[in-house]
């Protein structure tokens, strides 16, 4: 008797969703190749019946407990030990519904300024951000190397969009991550994103720090890295995120003045 085929989780969308689905499949493949942490297997990606189609392994998921949270922390540290020679990724992809530029760069501060902050600021101007605030963002991007005078991060493979909606656990406590926006960058960017909406258990952070402690200055760089996501949320969801972005820019510029 033939074995039953595994259950599938299928995403469908319009034709214009196909590049986003293809980028997701490529990101999952990159994460899966490390063997560091469980991700859904990709079975197919393409056009079916006039619709974009992404076919993934179906997984029974539940929330984290202390054991699975700590295990994910350790496994994320293992993932981050997979490093490249440069910052970026072989192809552009998406952060949520927004394009994410990933052209390779030798210098992390310039990559982060040119591939992360400036594209979001440009979109934000088109979405109604006042010119003065955009100019503060540009000043921050221009002076960004000052945050890295004594810190040069490894080009770690990142999940890229690590909030609690993109991570879970199997019934046997095996952690799973999904919906990535992968690139090679500072490992702290993943940790920072995980703190933005406060959804990971403390055991996750303890597990990560036990495997690979964070460097001095993280609390400031966390604000810098999460500014990217807050700007993206402004561009996707509107003005509710503008004051948060303003406060973050103000704090970072004050650090530079200090």
MARRO-964462 format. One line per 2 residues: number of its first residue (from 1); for each residue y, x, z of N, C-alpha, C. Coordinates in steps of 0.2 Angstrom, whole numbers, plus 5000, padded with zeros to 4 digits. Layout:
<sites>
NUM = Y:X:Z:Y:X:Z:Y:X:Z | ...
</sites>
This chain:
<sites>
1 = 4994:5004:5000:5000:5000:5000:5006:5004:5000 | 5011:5003:4996:5017:5007:4995:5021:5006:5002
3 = 5024:5011:5004:5029:5011:5010:5035:5006:5008 | 5037:5003:5013:5043:4998:5012:5049:5003:5011
5 = 5053:5001:5006:5059:5005:5005:5064:5004:5011 | 5068:5009:5013:5072:5009:5019:5078:5004:5017
7 = 5080:5001:5023:5086:4997:5022:5092:5001:5020 | 5096:4997:5016:5102:5000:5014:5109:4997:5016
9 = 5114:5001:5017:5121:4998:5018:5125:4999:5012 | 5127:4994:5009:5131:4994:5003:5138:4992:5003
11 = 5142:4997:5001:5149:4995:5000:5151:4994:4993 | 5155:4989:4992:5156:4987:4985:5164:4986:4984
13 = 5167:4987:4979:5174:4986:4978:5176:4986:4970 | 5182:4986:4969:5185:4986:4962:5184:4993:4959
15 = 5185:4993:4952:5184:4999:4949:5188:5005:4952 | 5194:5003:4954:5198:5009:4956:5196:5011:4963
17 = 5191:5008:4966:5188:5011:4973:5183:5016:4971 | 5181:5017:4965:5175:5022:4964:5177:5029:4966
19 = 5183:5031:4965:5185:5038:4967:5184:5039:4974 | 5186:5034:4978:5186:5034:4985:5179:5034:4988
21 = 5175:5030:4985:5168:5030:4986:5164:5037:4985 | 5166:5040:4979:5163:5046:4977:5165:5052:4982
23 = 5172:5051:4984:5174:5056:4989:5170:5056:4995 | 5169:5050:4998:5165:5048:5004:5158:5051:5003
25 = 5155:5050:4997:5148:5053:4996:5148:5060:4996 | 5153:5063:4993:5154:5071:4993:5155:5073:5000
27 = 5159:5070:5004:5160:5072:5011:5154:5072:5015 | 5150:5066:5015:5144:5065:5018:5139:5071:5017
29 = 5139:5072:5010:5134:5078:5008:5136:5084:5011 | 5142:5086:5011:5145:5092:5014:5143:5092:5022
31 = 5144:5087:5025:5142:5087:5032:5135:5087:5033 | 5131:5084:5029:5124:5084:5030:5121:5090:5029
33 = 5124:5094:5024:5121:5101:5022:5121:5106:5028 | 5126:5105:5033:5126:5109:5038:5120:5108:5043
35 = 5117:5102:5044:5112:5101:5048:5115:5101:5056 | 5121:5100:5057:5124:5101:5063:5124:5094:5067
37 = 5125:5089:5063:5126:5082:5066:5123:5077:5061 | 5121:5071:5063:5118:5066:5059:5123:5062:5055
39 = 5122:5061:5049:5126:5057:5045:5122:5052:5041 | 5124:5047:5038:5120:5042:5034:5118:5046:5028
41 = 5112:5045:5025:5110:5048:5019:5113:5043:5013 | 5116:5047:5008:5118:5043:5002:5113:5042:4997
43 = 5112:5036:4995:5107:5035:4990:5109:5034:4983 | 5115:5031:4982:5118:5030:4975:5126:5029:4976
45 = 5129:5031:4971:5136:5030:4970:5138:5029:4963 | 5141:5023:4961:5143:5022:4954:5145:5015:4953
47 = 5145:5013:4947:5147:5006:4945:5141:5002:4944 | 5140:4996:4947:5135:4992:4946:5138:4985:4945
49 = 5136:4982:4939:5139:4975:4938:5146:4974:4938 | 5149:4980:4936:5157:4979:4935:5160:4981:4942
51 = 5157:4983:4947:5159:4984:4953:5158:4991:4955 | 5163:4995:4959:5161:5001:4962:5156:5000:4968
53 = 5151:5005:4968:5145:5003:4972:5144:5010:4976 | 5143:5010:4983:5141:5015:4987:5135:5013:4991
55 = 5129:5016:4990:5123:5014:4994:5121:5019:4999 | 5121:5017:5005:5120:5022:5011:5114:5020:5015
57 = 5111:5024:5018:5106:5023:5023:5109:5018:5028 | 5105:5013:5030:5107:5008:5035:5105:5011:5042
59 = 5109:5011:5047:5108:5013:5053:5109:5008:5059 | 5105:5008:5064:5107:5003:5069:5111:5008:5074
61 = 5117:5005:5075:5122:5009:5079:5124:5006:5085 | 5126:5010:5090:5128:5007:5097:5134:5012:5099
63 = 5137:5010:5105:5142:5014:5108:5139:5020:5111 | 5144:5025:5113:5141:5031:5116:5141:5030:5124
65 = 5135:5033:5126:5135:5034:5134:5136:5041:5135 | 5136:5043:5142:5137:5050:5144:5133:5055:5140
67 = 5127:5053:5139:5122:5058:5136:5124:5059:5128 | 5125:5053:5125:5126:5054:5118:5133:5057:5116
69 = 5138:5055:5121:5144:5058:5120:5144:5065:5121 | 5141:5068:5126:5141:5075:5127:5137:5078:5121
71 = 5132:5075:5119:5128:5078:5113:5132:5079:5107 | 5136:5073:5106:5141:5074:5100:5146:5079:5101
73 = 5149:5080:5107:5153:5086:5108:5150:5092:5106 | 5144:5094:5108:5141:5100:5106:5139:5101:5099
75 = 5137:5095:5096:5136:5095:5089:5142:5096:5085 | 5148:5093:5087:5154:5094:5083:5156:5102:5083
77 = 5155:5105:5089:5156:5112:5090:5152:5116:5085 | 5146:5114:5084:5141:5117:5079:5144:5116:5072
79 = 5146:5110:5071:5149:5109:5064:5155:5113:5063 | 5159:5114:5067:5165:5118:5067:5163:5126:5066
81 = 5158:5128:5068:5156:5135:5067:5154:5136:5059 | 5153:5131:5055:5152:5132:5048:5159:5133:5045
83 = 5161:5139:5043:5168:5141:5041:5168:5143:5034 | 5173:5142:5031:5175:5145:5024:5179:5151:5024
85 = 5181:5153:5018:5185:5159:5018:5192:5156:5017 | 5193:5150:5015:5200:5148:5014:5201:5141:5017
87 = 5207:5138:5017:5208:5131:5020:5208:5126:5014 | 5206:5121:5015:5206:5116:5010:5199:5113:5008
89 = 5198:5111:5002:5191:5108:5000:5191:5109:4992 | 5185:5108:4989:5184:5109:4982:5187:5103:4978
91 = 5188:5098:4981:5191:5092:4978:5196:5088:4983 | 5201:5085:4980:5205:5080:4984:5200:5074:4986
93 = 5202:5071:4992:5199:5065:4994:5204:5060:4997 | 5201:5056:5002:5206:5051:5005:5205:5051:5012
95 = 5211:5049:5015:5211:5048:5022:5213:5041:5023 | 5208:5037:5025:5208:5030:5025:5209:5028:5018
97 = 5215:5024:5016:5216:5022:5010:5221:5026:5006 | 5223:5032:5009:5228:5036:5006:5225:5042:5003
99 = 5228:5045:4997:5225:5051:4994:5226:5057:4999 | 5222:5061:4999:5223:5067:5003:5222:5074:4999
101 = 5227:5078:4999:5227:5084:4994:5223:5089:4998 | 5219:5093:4994:5215:5098:4997:5215:5105:4993
103 = 5220:5106:4989:5220:5112:4986:5219:5118:4990 | 5215:5123:4988:5214:5129:4993:5220:5133:4994
105 = 5220:5136:5001:5226:5140:5003:5223:5145:5008 | 5226:5151:5007:5224:5157:5012:5228:5156:5019
107 = 5233:5153:5019:5237:5152:5026:5237:5145:5028 | 5234:5144:5034:5234:5138:5037:5240:5134:5038
109 = 5246:5137:5041:5252:5134:5042:5255:5131:5035 | 5254:5135:5030:5257:5133:5024:5253:5127:5021
111 = 5246:5128:5022:5242:5122:5019:5244:5116:5023 | 5244:5116:5030:5246:5110:5033:5253:5107:5032
113 = 5257:5112:5030:5264:5109:5028:5264:5106:5021 | 5261:5110:5017:5261:5107:5009:5256:5102:5008
115 = 5250:5102:5011:5245:5098:5009:5244:5092:5014 | 5247:5092:5019:5247:5087:5024:5253:5083:5026
117 = 5258:5087:5029:5264:5084:5031:5269:5082:5025 | 5270:5086:5020:5275:5085:5015:5272:5079:5011
119 = 5266:5078:5009:5264:5072:5005:5265:5066:5009 | 5264:5066:5015:5265:5060:5019:5272:5058:5020
121 = 5276:5063:5021:5284:5062:5021:5286:5059:5015 | 5284:5062:5009:5286:5059:5003:5285:5052:5002
123 = 5279:5050:5004:5277:5043:5003:5281:5039:5008 | 5282:5042:5014:5286:5038:5019:5293:5036:5017
125 = 5296:5041:5013:5303:5039:5010:5302:5033:5006 | 5297:5033:5002:5296:5028:4997:5295:5021:5001
127 = 5292:5022:5007:5290:5016:5011:5296:5014:5016 | 5302:5017:5015:5307:5015:5019:5309:5019:5025
129 = 5306:5025:5026:5308:5030:5031:5315:5032:5030 | 5320:5032:5035:5327:5034:5034:5327:5041:5033
131 = 5332:5043:5029:5333:5050:5026:5333:5055:5032 | 5337:5053:5037:5338:5058:5042:5331:5060:5046
133 = 5327:5055:5047:5320:5056:5050:5316:5061:5045 | 5316:5059:5039:5313:5063:5034:5315:5070:5034
135 = 5321:5071:5034:5324:5078:5034:5322:5082:5041 | 5321:5078:5046:5318:5081:5052:5311:5083:5051
137 = 5307:5079:5047:5300:5081:5046:5300:5087:5041 | 5305:5087:5036:5305:5093:5032:5306:5099:5035
139 = 5311:5099:5040:5313:5105:5044:5307:5107:5048 | 5303:5102:5051:5297:5104:5054:5292:5107:5050
141 = 5291:5105:5044:5286:5108:5039:5288:5115:5037 | 5295:5116:5036:5297:5122:5035:5296:5128:5040
143 = 5297:5125:5046:5297:5130:5052:5290:5130:5055 | 5285:5127:5052:5278:5126:5055:5275:5132:5057
145 = 5276:5138:5053:5272:5144:5055:5274:5147:5062 | 5280:5144:5065:5281:5146:5072:5276:5144:5077
147 = 5273:5139:5075:5267:5136:5080:5261:5141:5080 | 5261:5145:5075:5255:5149:5074:5256:5157:5075
149 = 5261:5159:5079:5262:5166:5079:5257:5170:5082 | 5253:5167:5087:5248:5170:5091:5241:5167:5090
151 = 5241:5163:5085:5235:5159:5084:5233:5158:5077 | 5227:5160:5074:5225:5160:5068:5218:5156:5068
153 = 5218:5150:5066:5212:5146:5067:5207:5148:5061 | 5200:5148:5063:5195:5148:5058:5196:5142:5053
155 = 5193:5143:5047:5193:5138:5042:5187:5134:5043 | 5187:5130:5048:5181:5126:5050:5180:5120:5046
157 = 5173:5118:5044:5172:5112:5041:5174:5106:5046 | 5178:5102:5044:5180:5096:5048:5178:5089:5045
159 = 5177:5085:5050:5175:5078:5048:5182:5075:5045 | 5188:5076:5048:5194:5075:5045:5197:5068:5047
161 = 5193:5063:5049:5196:5057:5051:5192:5054:5057 | 5191:5059:5062:5187:5058:5068:5190:5053:5073
163 = 5190:5047:5072:5192:5042:5077:5185:5038:5079 | 5186:5034:5085:5179:5032:5087:5176:5026:5083
165 = 5180:5024:5078:5177:5019:5073:5173:5023:5068 | 5173:5029:5067:5169:5033:5063:5164:5037:5066
167 = 5162:5035:5072:5157:5039:5075:5153:5034:5080 | 5147:5035:5081:5143:5031:5085:5136:5034:5087
169 = 5131:5030:5089:5125:5033:5091:5119:5029:5089 | 5113:5032:5088:5107:5028:5087:5104:5026:5094
171 = 5100:5021:5094:5097:5019:5100:5093:5025:5104 | 5091:5030:5101:5088:5036:5104:5093:5041:5106
173 = 5100:5039:5106:5105:5043:5108:5108:5049:5103 | 5105:5048:5097:5107:5053:5092:5114:5051:5090
175 = 5119:5056:5090:5125:5054:5087:5125:5054:5080 | 5130:5050:5077:5131:5049:5070:5138:5049:5068
177 = 5140:5052:5063:5147:5052:5061:5147:5050:5054 | 5152:5046:5051:5153:5044:5045:5160:5043:5043
179 = 5161:5040:5037:5168:5039:5034:5172:5045:5034 | 5170:5051:5032:5174:5057:5033:5179:5058:5028
181 = 5184:5063:5029:5189:5065:5025:5189:5073:5025 | 5183:5075:5023:5182:5082:5025:5186:5087:5021
183 = 5187:5093:5025:5191:5099:5022:5189:5105:5027 | 5191:5111:5025:5191:5116:5030:5198:5117:5033
185 = 5198:5117:5039:5204:5118:5043:5203:5120:5050 | 5208:5119:5054:5208:5121:5061:5204:5115:5065
187 = 5199:5118:5068:5194:5113:5072:5198:5109:5077 | 5204:5111:5079:5208:5107:5084:5210:5100:5080
189 = 5211:5100:5074:5213:5094:5070:5208:5088:5072 | 5201:5090:5072:5196:5085:5073:5197:5082:5081
191 = 5198:5087:5085:5198:5085:5092:5205:5081:5093 | 5210:5083:5090:5216:5080:5091:5216:5072:5089
193 = 5213:5071:5083:5212:5065:5080:5208:5060:5085 | 5203:5063:5088:5198:5060:5092:5202:5057:5098
195 = 5207:5060:5100:5211:5058:5106:5217:5053:5104 | 5218:5052:5098:5224:5048:5096:5224:5041:5098
197 = 5218:5038:5098:5217:5031:5100:5212:5031:5106 | 5210:5036:5109:5207:5036:5116:5200:5033:5116
199 = 5196:5034:5111:5190:5030:5111:5184:5034:5112 | 5184:5040:5114:5178:5044:5115:5178:5046:5122
201 = 5171:5046:5125:5170:5047:5132:5172:5054:5134 | 5174:5055:5140:5176:5061:5143:5170:5066:5142
203 = 5164:5064:5142:5158:5068:5141:5158:5072:5134 | 5161:5068:5129:5162:5071:5123:5166:5078:5123
205 = 5172:5077:5127:5176:5083:5127:5173:5088:5131 | 5170:5086:5137:5167:5091:5141:5161:5095:5137
207 = 5157:5091:5133:5152:5094:5129:5155:5099:5124 | 5160:5097:5121:5163:5102:5116:5166:5108:5119
209 = 5170:5107:5124:5173:5113:5128:5168:5118:5131 | 5162:5115:5133:5157:5119:5135:5154:5123:5130
211 = 5153:5121:5124:5151:5124:5118:5156:5129:5115 | 5162:5127:5115:5168:5131:5112:5174:5129:5115
213 = 5177:5133:5120:5183:5131:5123:5189:5131:5118 | 5194:5126:5119:5200:5126:5115:5204:5132:5117
215 = 5209:5134:5112:5213:5139:5113:5220:5137:5117 | 5223:5142:5120:5230:5140:5123:5234:5137:5118
217 = 5238:5133:5120:5243:5130:5115:5241:5123:5111 | 5234:5121:5113:5232:5115:5110:5236:5109:5111
219 = 5239:5108:5117:5242:5102:5118:5248:5101:5114 | 5251:5106:5112:5257:5106:5107:5254:5105:5100
221 = 5249:5109:5098:5247:5108:5091:5243:5101:5090 | 5241:5098:5096:5238:5091:5095:5243:5086:5092
223 = 5249:5087:5095:5255:5083:5093:5256:5084:5085 | 5256:5090:5083:5257:5092:5076:5252:5089:5072
225 = 5246:5089:5074:5240:5087:5070:5240:5079:5069 | 5241:5076:5075:5241:5069:5075:5247:5066:5072
227 = 5253:5070:5071:5258:5067:5067:5256:5065:5060 | 5252:5069:5057:5249:5068:5050:5246:5061:5050
229 = 5242:5059:5055:5239:5052:5055:5243:5047:5057 | 5248:5048:5061:5253:5043:5062:5258:5041:5056
231 = 5260:5047:5053:5263:5045:5046:5259:5042:5041 | 5253:5043:5041:5248:5040:5037:5248:5032:5039
233 = 5247:5031:5045:5247:5024:5047:5253:5020:5046 | 5259:5024:5046:5265:5021:5044:5265:5019:5037
235 = 5263:5024:5033:5262:5022:5025:5257:5017:5024 | 5252:5016:5028:5247:5011:5026:5249:5004:5029
237 = 5251:5004:5035:5252:4998:5039:5259:4996:5041 | 5264:5001:5040:5271:4998:5041:5274:5001:5047
239 = 5280:4998:5048:5285:5001:5053:5283:5001:5060 | 5278:4998:5062:5275:4999:5069:5274:5006:5071
241 = 5273:5010:5067:5271:5017:5068:5277:5022:5068 | 5283:5019:5066:5289:5024:5065:5291:5027:5071
243 = 5292:5023:5076:5295:5026:5082:5290:5031:5085 | 5284:5030:5085:5279:5035:5087:5280:5042:5083
245 = 5281:5041:5077:5282:5047:5073:5288:5050:5075 | 5294:5046:5076:5300:5049:5078:5299:5053:5084
247 = 5296:5050:5089:5295:5054:5096:5291:5060:5095 | 5286:5060:5091:5282:5066:5090:5286:5072:5086
249 = 5290:5070:5081:5294:5075:5078:5299:5078:5083 | 5302:5073:5087:5307:5076:5092:5304:5081:5097
251 = 5298:5079:5099:5295:5084:5104:5293:5090:5100 | 5291:5090:5094:5289:5097:5091:5295:5101:5089
253 = 5301:5097:5087:5307:5101:5086:5310:5104:5092 | 5309:5100:5098:5311:5103:5104:5307:5109:5106
255 = 5301:5109:5105:5297:5115:5106:5299:5121:5102 | 5301:5120:5096:5304:5125:5092:5311:5128:5094
257 = 5315:5123:5097:5321:5125:5099:5321:5129:5106 | 5315:5127:5110:5314:5130:5116:5312:5138:5116
</sites>
